[in-house]
Structures are given as C-alpha cells and as structure tokens.
Amino acid sequence: MFPSVIAVLLLISLTCGENPAVQVILTNKGLQYGKHVGAGWIQDKLELITLPDISGEVDIVIGTVYYTLTGVTITKCDFPEPSVEFYEERTGFKTSIAGLNVALTGGWRTKFGIIHDRGSFDMAIFNVDVTSVVELGKDPDGHLSVTSVSCDAQVGDVDIEFHGGASWMFQPFVKHFKGRISGEIEERICPNVKESIVNLEYHLQAANVSFHVNEDITLDLALTGLPVINASSLTLGLTGEFYSTKTQKDPPFEAQPFTMPEQPGYMLSMGLSEFTLNSASYGYFSAGLLQASINDSMIPPGSPMHLNTSSMGPFIPQLPKMFPGLLMNLLVYAREAPLFSFHPGAVNLDFQGAVKAFAIQSNGTQTPLFKLSVDSTFSGKVWIADDTVKGSMGMNNFTLTLEASEVGAFKTDAMESFAKMISPVVMAAVNKKLGAGVALPRMKQAKLINTVLEVEEGFIAISSDAQLLPTDRGFN
C-alpha cells in the first residue's frame, strides 16, 4: 500500500553534483495531496485484491490441526488517512498508518488426522499499524531510485468465524488460531511492502531520462545529483539539456547555479534556467538547422518590394545594371547560436545572423552577389493565462553591415532603414502567434492548475498545483 502512495507522489513531482539547469520542488502541500489521493486509490483497490493462501498448523487439546485459508478477499476496509512526511534523516519519505481495520472472507480447509473438511469463514483484523521508510537516491544513469529502509507492522487483534463442514467443532478453538493467524499476517505485511517498492524501483529504472522532442532535438532530464529533502520539501536537480540528435555536441557554455524560492502555497515549483533554452538553440544551430532560403514566390504579390535586381536598385544602384531583370534568392542563417537571457520580468534574445544574396540566371544557376551581417536584439515578456503559456516581443536594435560583395561597395543605411520600417508589421505577425500561446503540458492522469510564471534573474520560475484525473482504469 505504501509504495502506491509514494508512486502518486513521484508522479506529481515529476527529478547536487553538476549545476542543474532545471529544478523541481515538491512542497508539503503537494505531498499531502498525494497522500490523500493515494489513500483513496488504495482503499478502492483493496476490495479487488485476492490475498495469498495462509497455511499452518495449530495444536489444540485433541491434537494438531493443519489448516489452509484460501481465496481470501477483502469485503470492507476501514482505511484511516495515512501520515506521510519528508524524512530528512534518510532523504526520503516516512509513511505511517494506524488503526487499519479490515473485514475478509474466504474458504477454509483442515486436516485433522484422517478427517478432511472444508467450509467458509469470515475474518476481522483490528488495529493494524504499519510504518515504512523509503530512501530516495540516484543511479549512475541519472534515474531516481527508491529503496526500502525500514518497515514495521503490528496487528492488534484477529477474530474469525468458521462456517460449514465441521466448523462447529473447530469454532471453540478459535482462540488457538488467532495468535497464529495474526502472526502470519504480521509477517507478510512488510515483505509485501518491500516487494512493491522493488517493483516501483524497477519501473523507475526503466523510465526514460532522455526524450526525443522531434527528429532533430533530444531533451536530457537525468538527475544531476542526489535528491535534497528538508522538513517541508523535496528538490530534484535535472540536467535540462537539449542536444542535436545529429551532432550530439555539448554547448560551449555551462549551466549556472540558481536558487529557486520555495513556494509553500503551491504543490509544485519548477525552475528553468537560461541554459535549457540556449542548449536548444545551440542544438539547432550545430545541426545547421537555423537557416532559411527566401525567394520571390514567398513575397505577397501586392508588395511594393520584390526579390529581383530591379527592386534592389534603390539600395544598390549598380546591381540592376550588372544583372538586369533577374530574380534573386536570399539565404538567411545564424552566424552564432541565438542566446536567451532572463531578467526580472523580461526575456532578451541576441541574434547574430547573416544574409547571402544570389542572382538566379536564366539557366537556373545562382551567382553570388553580396553578404550582409545582421545583428539584432529583442526583448519580450512571457506569462501564463487560461492554462496557456503566452508571450510578446519587440525589436530593440537592428544593424546591417556589408561583409563581402561581388558587385562592388554600397552603403547599407537605406536598406537598414527600410528593414526597420517594416519591422512593426513583422513583429505584429510574430506577436499574434506568441499571443495564441502553447497549452501547458497535460499527462494522461494529471494536469496543472492555478499555475503562475515569473521571470527572475537567470531563470524562469513556474509554480502550480496539480490535479490527478481518473481514467477508465482508475489511477494507474
């Protein structure tokens, strides 16, 4: 039962050595919610469980009776709300249940000398107390691990009533059975708890710590170090690094330490550092994916400006004379990986790009014309509304510099002014998409609610409550 509670807690907490780029904090509020949900789930499941057979022998006045209790099922369970707390002493959880009462039914078989008999029984188990301590850790591959440290179980009393067969003969000797059966039950509780924890550990080790975002990018979310537990929270540090599936290069920068403020009013908090976004940027850049080709067919027909040598005449007077009446093609690409930076209330983006221009000859070949450096900075905001991450941005600076030319020198001032003039139209289209936003992630059995986002120095802090959702199969 206890591993099921812990599994729920790990589910909603979705995990130091190296600096983590992502930090996840489970607060006591989240822990108690997990306890409440787990207790209800366990009580529902207990009534569907068939317990293992219980066999033994007991000496009574007239001899030794060998018995087997079989097909034992739970008919009613008075399941008190468990006590779950962060356990600093062993970096884990301590879970206790006191006063558990269970009603069971099943069949009995006995052998007394040459007499074989059978029938049914009803059993009541009173005041079961169980305390379990589990320790959290990290395996070499960065998986979260869970280990049973201690378990103690005590059964207060057992009452049993036999029906059918020669039960009238054995019922007077129930007091001889009670101690034996009570001991059998006590001896089985902790091994079953530990077996369930081993099963949970197996699933944790089988879980992915790297996820393919798409065919180009993979996200690594391995633990960077041991979980950190205090009296009010559990903190997991995660690598939070994107990398190209093609090059698998590490970025030429490292995650910087940051301190996530604990938000006890929320169940979960997550800190996302600049490193995570910048590693994604570097992943795309290192794979050569931050580039685009622009041709005249991509420009609206009614536009006053088109990609041909004639339209470029006002900016480069000699171009239409050297290459009259030719369409053009532009290759736009990043010279360096774009870099994000987080500051209180703002997200900044520094983009260093370049544009190579080509004239398209009548035979389809492309003739190089010139190369421009494009340097720009942007600032924006990001927030959460209606369960959606939304944003807006504006351009702070834009400069064009001539780097190379096959058509002779020319000034870029007019071209730069024209780009700045049309930038509000471009930014309006960008902000329309950013304003539509991206829905918060939602798992099959859980969703985030009451979510807030704040941009801090070097990281974004997201705090939220969680709500587990039932499925056709209940909580898995």
C-alpha positions as CSV (number, residue, x, y, z in Angstrom):
1,M,0.0,0.0,0.0
2,F,2.8,2.4,0.9
3,P,4.6,2.2,-2.5
4,S,1.3,3.2,-4.1
5,V,1.2,6.4,-2.1
6,I,4.9,7.0,-3.0
7,A,4.2,6.4,-6.6
8,V,1.5,9.0,-6.7
9,L,3.9,11.5,-5.0
10,L,6.6,10.8,-7.5
11,L,4.0,11.1,-10.3
12,I,3.1,14.7,-9.4
13,S,6.7,15.7,-8.6
14,L,7.7,14.7,-11.9
15,T,13.5,14.6,-10.7
16,C,23.7,18.1,-6.2
17,G,26.6,17.3,-8.4
18,E,26.9,19.5,-11.6
19,N,24.7,22.6,-11.7
20,P,21.1,21.6,-12.6
21,A,19.5,23.6,-15.4
22,V,16.1,22.5,-14.2
23,Q,14.9,22.3,-10.6
24,V,11.7,20.6,-9.5
25,I,10.4,21.2,-5.9
26,L,7.6,19.1,-4.3
27,T,6.2,21.0,-1.3
28,N,4.4,19.6,1.7
29,K,1.1,20.8,0.2
30,G,1.8,18.5,-2.8
31,L,2.9,15.7,-0.5
32,Q,-0.3,15.8,1.4
33,Y,-2.4,16.0,-1.7
34,G,-0.6,12.9,-3.0
35,K,-1.2,11.2,0.3
36,H,-5.0,12.0,0.1
37,V,-5.3,10.8,-3.5
38,G,-3.2,7.7,-2.8
39,A,-5.3,6.7,0.3
40,G,-8.5,6.8,-1.7
41,W,-6.9,4.9,-4.6
42,I,-5.6,2.2,-2.2
43,Q,-9.0,1.8,-0.5
44,D,-10.7,1.2,-3.8
45,K,-8.1,-1.3,-4.9
46,L,-8.0,-3.2,-1.7
47,E,-11.5,-4.5,-2.3
48,L,-10.4,-6.0,-5.6
49,I,-7.4,-7.9,-4.2
50,T,-7.3,-11.7,-3.5
51,L,-4.8,-12.4,-0.9
52,P,-2.4,-15.3,-0.9
53,D,-3.3,-18.5,0.9
54,I,-2.5,-18.8,4.6
55,S,-1.4,-22.2,5.7
56,G,-0.2,-23.5,9.1
57,E,-0.9,-25.8,12.0
58,V,-2.1,-25.3,15.5
59,D,-2.1,-27.7,18.4
60,I,-5.3,-27.9,20.3
61,V,-6.4,-30.1,23.2
62,I,-7.3,-33.1,21.0
63,G,-4.3,-32.9,18.6
64,T,-2.8,-31.0,15.7
65,V,-5.0,-29.3,13.1
66,Y,-3.4,-28.4,9.7
67,Y,-5.3,-25.6,8.1
68,T,-5.3,-23.5,4.9
69,L,-7.3,-20.3,4.4
70,T,-7.8,-19.8,0.7
71,G,-9.4,-17.4,-1.7
72,V,-9.1,-14.6,0.9
73,T,-10.7,-11.4,-0.3
74,I,-11.4,-8.1,1.4
75,T,-15.1,-7.2,1.9
76,K,-14.6,-4.0,3.8
77,C,-11.7,-1.8,4.7
78,D,-11.7,1.0,7.3
79,F,-8.7,2.8,5.8
80,P,-7.6,5.7,8.0
81,E,-5.8,8.5,6.3
82,P,-2.1,7.8,6.4
83,S,0.6,10.1,7.8
84,V,3.3,11.0,5.2
85,E,6.2,13.3,5.8
86,F,9.5,14.2,4.4
87,Y,12.2,12.3,6.2
88,E,15.4,14.2,6.3
89,E,17.3,11.5,8.3
90,R,17.2,9.1,5.3
91,T,16.5,11.6,2.4
92,G,13.1,10.1,1.7
93,F,9.6,9.6,3.0
94,K,8.2,8.2,6.2
95,T,4.7,6.8,5.9
96,S,2.5,5.5,8.7
97,I,-0.9,4.0,9.1
98,A,-2.5,3.5,12.5
99,G,-5.8,1.7,13.3
100,L,-6.4,0.0,10.0
101,N,-9.4,-2.4,10.2
102,V,-10.2,-5.0,7.5
103,A,-13.0,-7.5,7.1
104,L,-12.2,-10.6,4.9
105,T,-13.9,-13.7,3.7
106,G,-12.7,-16.9,2.1
107,G,-12.7,-20.6,2.3
108,W,-11.0,-23.0,4.8
109,R,-9.6,-26.5,4.6
110,T,-8.5,-28.6,7.5
111,K,-6.8,-31.9,8.1
112,F,-7.1,-33.5,11.5
113,G,-5.8,-37.0,11.4
114,I,-7.8,-38.8,8.8
115,I,-10.5,-36.1,8.8
116,H,-10.5,-33.7,5.9
117,D,-13.0,-30.9,5.9
118,R,-13.8,-27.6,4.3
119,G,-16.1,-24.6,4.5
120,S,-16.1,-20.8,4.5
121,F,-15.0,-18.2,7.0
122,D,-15.4,-14.5,7.9
123,M,-12.4,-12.7,9.5
124,A,-11.9,-9.3,11.0
125,I,-8.5,-7.8,11.6
126,F,-8.4,-4.9,14.0
127,N,-5.9,-2.0,14.7
128,V,-3.2,-2.8,12.1
129,D,-0.3,-0.3,12.4
130,V,2.3,-0.1,9.7
131,T,5.3,2.3,9.4
132,S,7.5,2.4,6.3
133,V,10.6,4.5,5.5
134,V,11.9,4.7,1.9
135,E,15.1,6.4,0.8
136,L,15.4,8.3,-2.5
137,G,18.7,8.3,-4.5
138,K,20.2,8.4,-7.9
139,D,21.6,5.7,-10.1
140,P,24.7,6.1,-12.4
141,D,22.4,6.9,-15.4
142,G,20.5,9.7,-13.6
143,H,17.4,7.7,-12.7
144,L,15.6,8.4,-9.5
145,S,15.9,5.4,-7.2
146,V,13.8,4.3,-4.2
147,T,14.9,1.8,-1.5
148,S,13.0,0.4,1.4
149,V,15.0,1.3,4.6
150,S,12.7,0.0,7.3
151,C,9.2,-1.4,7.8
152,D,7.4,-2.3,11.0
153,A,3.9,-3.9,11.2
154,Q,1.7,-4.8,14.1
155,V,-1.7,-6.5,14.2
156,G,-3.8,-5.6,17.2
157,D,-6.4,-8.4,17.1
158,V,-8.0,-11.0,14.8
159,D,-11.5,-12.5,15.0
160,I,-12.6,-15.4,12.8
161,E,-15.8,-17.3,12.4
162,F,-15.9,-20.6,10.6
163,H,-19.0,-21.8,8.6
164,G,-19.9,-25.1,7.0
165,G,-18.4,-28.5,7.4
166,A,-17.4,-29.4,10.9
167,S,-16.9,-25.8,11.8
168,W,-19.0,-26.3,14.9
169,M,-16.1,-28.5,16.1
170,F,-13.3,-26.0,15.4
171,Q,-15.1,-22.8,16.4
172,P,-14.5,-23.3,20.1
173,F,-10.8,-23.4,19.4
174,V,-10.6,-20.1,17.6
175,K,-8.5,-18.6,20.3
176,H,-5.8,-21.1,19.4
177,F,-6.0,-20.0,15.7
178,K,-6.0,-16.2,16.4
179,G,-2.4,-15.9,17.5
180,R,-1.1,-18.0,14.7
181,I,-3.1,-16.2,12.0
182,S,-2.2,-12.8,13.5
183,G,1.5,-13.7,13.3
184,E,1.1,-14.9,9.7
185,I,-0.5,-11.6,8.7
186,E,2.2,-9.5,10.5
187,E,5.0,-11.5,8.9
188,R,3.6,-10.9,5.4
189,I,2.9,-7.2,5.5
190,C,6.5,-5.8,5.4
191,P,7.8,-8.3,2.8
192,N,4.9,-7.3,0.5
193,V,5.6,-3.6,1.2
194,K,9.3,-4.1,0.3
195,E,8.3,-6.2,-2.8
196,S,6.1,-3.3,-4.0
197,I,9.0,-0.9,-3.5
198,V,11.3,-3.1,-5.5
199,N,8.7,-3.1,-8.3
200,L,8.4,0.7,-8.2
201,E,12.2,0.8,-8.4
202,Y,12.2,-1.4,-11.5
203,H,9.8,1.0,-13.2
204,L,11.9,4.0,-12.2
205,Q,15.0,2.4,-13.7
206,A,13.1,1.5,-16.9
207,A,11.8,5.1,-17.3
208,N,13.4,7.4,-19.9
209,V,15.7,10.2,-18.8
210,S,16.1,11.4,-22.4
211,F,13.2,12.3,-24.7
212,H,13.1,12.8,-28.4
213,V,11.3,16.1,-28.9
214,N,11.4,15.7,-32.7
215,E,13.7,14.1,-35.2
216,D,16.3,16.9,-34.7
217,I,16.4,17.5,-30.9
218,T,16.5,15.4,-27.8
219,L,16.0,16.6,-24.2
220,D,18.0,15.1,-21.4
221,L,16.3,15.2,-17.9
222,A,18.7,13.0,-15.9
223,L,19.2,13.7,-12.2
224,T,22.4,15.8,-11.7
225,G,22.8,14.7,-8.1
226,L,21.0,13.2,-5.0
227,P,17.6,14.5,-4.1
228,V,17.6,17.1,-1.4
229,I,15.0,16.9,1.3
230,N,14.2,19.1,4.2
231,A,11.2,19.2,6.6
232,S,9.0,21.0,4.0
233,S,10.1,20.0,0.5
234,L,11.8,17.7,-1.9
235,T,14.1,19.2,-4.5
236,L,15.3,17.4,-7.7
237,G,18.0,18.8,-9.9
238,L,17.8,17.8,-13.6
239,T,20.2,18.3,-16.5
240,G,17.6,20.0,-18.6
241,E,19.8,20.0,-21.7
242,F,18.7,19.8,-25.3
243,Y,21.1,18.5,-27.9
244,S,21.1,17.7,-31.6
245,T,20.4,14.1,-32.4
246,K,22.7,14.6,-35.4
247,T,25.8,16.1,-33.8
248,Q,25.2,15.4,-30.1
249,K,27.6,18.2,-29.3
250,D,27.6,19.8,-25.8
251,P,27.2,23.6,-25.9
252,P,30.2,25.7,-25.3
253,F,28.7,27.1,-22.1
254,E,27.6,25.5,-18.8
255,A,24.5,25.8,-16.6
256,Q,24.9,28.4,-13.9
257,P,23.7,27.8,-10.3
258,F,20.5,29.5,-9.3
259,T,18.3,29.3,-6.2
260,M,14.6,28.5,-6.6
261,P,12.4,30.2,-4.0
262,E,10.2,27.7,-2.2
263,Q,6.5,28.4,-2.7
264,P,4.7,26.5,0.1
265,G,1.3,27.8,-1.2
266,Y,1.7,25.6,-4.3
267,M,2.2,21.9,-4.7
268,L,5.0,22.1,-7.2
269,S,7.6,24.5,-8.4
270,M,9.9,24.3,-11.4
271,G,12.9,26.5,-12.2
272,L,14.1,26.6,-15.9
273,S,17.4,28.3,-16.4
274,E,18.7,30.2,-19.4
275,F,20.9,27.1,-20.1
276,T,18.0,25.0,-21.2
277,L,16.7,27.3,-23.8
278,N,20.2,28.2,-25.0
279,S,21.1,24.5,-25.3
280,A,18.1,24.0,-27.6
281,S,19.2,27.0,-29.6
282,Y,22.8,25.5,-29.9
283,G,21.4,22.1,-30.8
284,Y,19.5,23.5,-33.8
285,F,22.5,25.7,-34.7
286,S,25.1,23.0,-34.5
287,A,22.9,20.8,-36.7
288,G,22.8,23.6,-39.4
289,L,19.0,24.0,-39.0
290,L,18.9,27.7,-38.2
291,Q,18.8,28.8,-41.9
292,A,16.2,29.5,-44.5
293,S,16.0,30.3,-48.2
294,I,13.8,33.2,-49.3
295,N,12.7,33.7,-52.9
296,D,10.3,36.0,-54.7
297,S,7.4,33.5,-54.7
298,M,7.3,33.8,-50.9
299,I,6.5,37.6,-51.1
300,P,2.9,38.7,-51.4
301,P,2.1,39.8,-55.0
302,G,0.8,43.2,-53.8
303,S,4.1,44.0,-52.0
304,P,5.9,47.1,-53.3
305,M,9.2,45.3,-52.8
306,H,10.1,42.1,-54.6
307,L,13.2,39.9,-54.7
308,N,14.7,40.9,-58.0
309,T,17.6,43.0,-59.1
310,S,15.3,45.8,-60.3
311,S,13.7,46.2,-56.9
312,M,17.1,46.3,-55.2
313,G,18.2,49.2,-57.4
314,P,17.3,52.0,-54.9
315,F,19.6,50.3,-52.4
316,I,22.4,49.0,-54.7
317,P,22.3,51.3,-57.8
318,Q,24.9,49.2,-59.8
319,L,23.0,45.9,-59.2
320,P,20.3,46.2,-62.0
321,K,22.9,47.4,-64.4
322,M,25.2,44.4,-63.8
323,F,22.4,41.8,-63.6
324,P,19.3,43.3,-65.3
325,G,15.9,41.7,-64.8
326,L,16.9,38.7,-62.7
327,L,15.1,37.2,-59.8
328,M,17.0,36.8,-56.5
329,N,17.4,34.3,-53.8
330,L,18.4,35.1,-50.2
331,L,20.0,32.6,-47.8
332,V,19.4,33.8,-44.2
333,Y,21.2,32.0,-41.4
334,A,22.5,32.3,-37.9
335,R,26.3,33.1,-37.6
336,E,26.2,32.0,-33.9
337,A,23.6,30.2,-31.8
338,P,21.0,32.8,-30.6
339,L,21.3,33.5,-26.9
340,F,18.5,34.0,-24.5
341,S,18.9,35.8,-21.2
342,F,16.4,36.1,-18.3
343,H,16.0,39.2,-16.2
344,P,13.2,40.2,-13.8
345,G,10.1,40.5,-15.8
346,A,11.8,40.2,-19.2
347,V,13.3,37.7,-21.7
348,N,16.0,39.0,-24.0
349,L,17.3,37.5,-27.2
350,D,20.5,38.3,-29.0
351,F,20.6,37.2,-32.7
352,Q,23.7,37.3,-34.9
353,G,22.8,36.4,-38.4
354,A,23.9,36.8,-42.0
355,V,22.3,37.1,-45.4
356,K,23.8,35.9,-48.6
357,A,22.2,37.2,-51.8
358,F,22.2,35.4,-55.2
359,A,21.0,36.3,-58.7
360,I,19.2,33.5,-60.4
361,Q,20.4,33.2,-64.0
362,S,18.2,32.1,-66.9
363,N,19.7,28.6,-66.8
364,G,18.9,28.3,-63.0
365,T,22.4,28.8,-61.7
366,Q,22.9,31.1,-58.8
367,T,25.5,33.9,-59.0
368,P,26.8,35.2,-55.6
369,L,26.1,39.0,-55.2
370,F,26.9,40.1,-51.6
371,K,26.9,39.1,-47.9
372,L,25.4,41.1,-45.1
373,S,25.8,40.6,-41.3
374,V,22.5,41.1,-39.4
375,D,22.8,41.9,-35.7
376,S,19.6,42.4,-33.7
377,T,18.4,42.2,-30.1
378,F,14.8,41.6,-28.9
379,S,13.1,41.8,-25.6
380,G,9.8,40.2,-24.6
381,K,7.6,39.0,-21.8
382,V,6.1,35.6,-21.0
383,W,3.2,34.7,-18.8
384,I,0.5,32.1,-18.2
385,A,-3.2,32.7,-18.8
386,D,-6.0,30.2,-19.4
387,D,-3.7,27.3,-18.9
388,T,-1.6,28.6,-21.8
389,V,2.0,30.0,-21.9
390,K,1.8,33.2,-23.9
391,G,4.3,35.9,-24.8
392,S,5.1,39.1,-26.7
393,M,8.3,40.6,-28.0
394,G,9.7,43.7,-29.6
395,M,12.9,44.5,-31.5
396,N,15.3,46.8,-29.7
397,N,18.1,47.1,-32.2
398,F,18.8,46.1,-35.8
399,T,22.0,46.8,-37.8
400,L,23.2,45.7,-41.3
401,T,26.9,45.5,-42.2
402,L,28.3,44.7,-45.6
403,E,30.8,41.8,-45.2
404,A,31.5,40.9,-48.8
405,S,30.4,42.0,-52.3
406,E,30.8,40.7,-55.8
407,V,29.1,43.8,-57.2
408,G,31.2,46.5,-55.5
409,A,30.8,48.5,-52.4
410,F,27.5,50.0,-51.4
411,K,26.0,51.6,-48.3
412,T,23.6,49.7,-46.2
413,D,21.9,52.7,-44.5
414,A,18.9,52.8,-46.8
415,M,18.4,49.0,-46.6
416,E,18.6,49.1,-42.8
417,S,16.1,51.9,-42.6
418,F,13.7,50.0,-44.8
419,A,14.0,46.9,-42.7
420,K,13.3,48.9,-39.5
421,M,10.3,50.5,-41.3
422,I,8.6,47.2,-42.0
423,S,9.7,45.5,-38.7
424,P,6.5,46.5,-36.9
425,V,4.5,44.6,-39.4
426,V,6.7,41.5,-39.0
427,M,6.7,41.8,-35.2
428,A,2.9,42.1,-35.2
429,A,2.6,38.8,-37.0
430,V,5.1,37.2,-34.6
431,N,3.2,38.5,-31.6
432,K,-0.1,37.2,-32.9
433,K,1.4,33.7,-32.8
434,L,3.1,34.3,-29.4
435,G,-0.2,35.6,-28.0
436,A,-2.0,32.5,-29.1
437,G,0.5,30.6,-26.9
438,V,1.2,27.0,-26.2
439,A,-1.0,24.9,-23.9
440,L,0.5,23.7,-20.6
441,P,1.6,20.1,-20.8
442,R,-1.0,17.6,-19.6
443,M,-0.4,14.0,-18.9
444,K,-3.0,11.2,-19.2
445,Q,-3.7,11.2,-15.5
446,A,-2.7,14.7,-14.3
447,K,-3.0,18.3,-15.2
448,L,-1.5,21.6,-13.8
449,I,-3.9,24.1,-12.2
450,N,-3.5,27.6,-10.7
451,T,-0.2,27.9,-12.5
452,V,1.8,31.1,-12.2
453,L,5.1,32.1,-14.0
454,E,7.7,34.7,-13.0
455,V,10.9,35.6,-14.9
456,E,13.8,36.0,-12.5
457,E,17.5,36.8,-13.0
458,G,18.9,33.8,-14.9
459,F,15.8,31.6,-14.7
460,I,12.0,31.3,-15.1
461,A,10.1,30.1,-12.0
462,I,6.8,28.2,-12.5
463,S,4.6,27.3,-9.5
464,S,1.5,25.2,-9.8
465,D,-1.0,22.9,-8.1
466,A,-1.7,19.6,-9.7
467,Q,-4.9,17.6,-10.2
468,L,-4.9,13.9,-10.8
469,L,-7.5,12.7,-13.3
470,P,-9.4,9.4,-13.1
471,T,-9.3,7.1,-16.1
472,D,-11.4,4.2,-17.1
473,R,-8.9,2.0,-15.2
474,G,-8.8,4.3,-12.2
475,F,-5.3,5.7,-11.2
476,N,-2.5,3.7,-12.7
